[in-house]
Amino acid sequence: MSTFKRWMILIIVSSALLLIVMDMTILYTAMPTLTHELGATASQKLWI
């Protein structure tokens, strides 16, 4: 496998991981407000 392909794979995987971490951070900070405003139960919080 060439060096270029290895770097491209690393960039793609790192970008995907960055998006997942950003999504989880945003959801973690917004969860209290969402559950309070929507009046969500514990099982509904799992779906959010």
Buried (B, 14 or more C-beta within 10 A) or exposed (E): EEEEEEEEEEEEEEEEEEEEEEEEEEEEEEEEEEBEEEEBEEEEEEEE
